[in-house]
Amino acid sequence: MKAKPSISKYDQQSLMLINAKGRLRRLNTPFRVECIKPIHRIHHQHTVYVTCINEHPSEKLLYRVLNEWIPYHHFQLITYY
C-alpha cells in the first residue's frame, strides 16, 4: 500500500495547485474565489478574497474570508494558468 504524499512545509499564505497539464503552481494570498454553496453572509456566485489558509482535521482546509474561517468546499478558485 502506498503512503499518501504529504507537504513537508505548510504555509498559511499560499496554496499549491496542479492544473490538468500537470503544472505545479503556488497561489499566494489574497486570491479570489467564487461561492458555490451559500454560507453566512456570502451568497451563491459572489466573489470574495481568501486572506489566509489553515488545516483542519475534519474539513481538510479552511479559508479565512471576511474574517471568518470557512471550509474550502464552499468555494471555487478563480485562477487561470
N, C-alpha and C positions, 0 to 999 in steps of 0.2 A: 504494500500500500504506500502510495506517495504522500509525503508530508505536504501540507498546504504551504504555498510560498508566503513569506512574510516580509514586511518592510522593516528594516532594522532601525531606521531613523524616522521617527514620527514628527511631523511638522504641523502645527495648528494654523499656519498661514499659507499652506499650499496643498494641492491635491494632485496626485499622479494619474494621468489619463492615458489610455491606449485606444487609438482610433481603429477603424475597420481595416486599414492597411498595416496595422501593427506598429505604428509610430508611437513612441512614448513622449509625453509632454507634461511639464509641470505647470499647473494652473495656479497662479498666486491670487490671494485675496486682495481686495474685494473682486468678486466675479458675479456676473448676473445669472439668475435662474428664473424660470417661469413656474408658477404654481400649477400643479396638475391635480392636487387634492386640497380643497379649501381647509384652512386651519386658522383658528383665532381671527386676527384682523386681516388675514391675507385671503383674497378671493381667487377663484379659478381664473387662470390666464393672466394674472397680474405678474409683472416683472419686479423682482426685488434683488438686493445685493447681499451676498454672503460675506460677512466680515471675519468669521473665524470658523474653524472646523475642529471637532472633538470626537474621540472614540467613545462608544458606549457598548457595554456588554450585550444588551439585547437588541438595540437598534442599529448596530454597526457604526454608523456615522451620524453625528448631529451637526447641523449648520446653525450658526448664530445669525439670525435675521431679525431686524427691528428689535434688537436687544432681548431676544428670546431664543432658547435652544429648541430647534425643531428637527425631527427626523428627516434624513435626506430624501426618503421616498415620496415626500410631498412635493418635490421639485424636479424639474428637468433642466439640465445645463443648457445654457445658450452660449455655445462656443463653436468655432469652426477652425479646423487645422488640417 
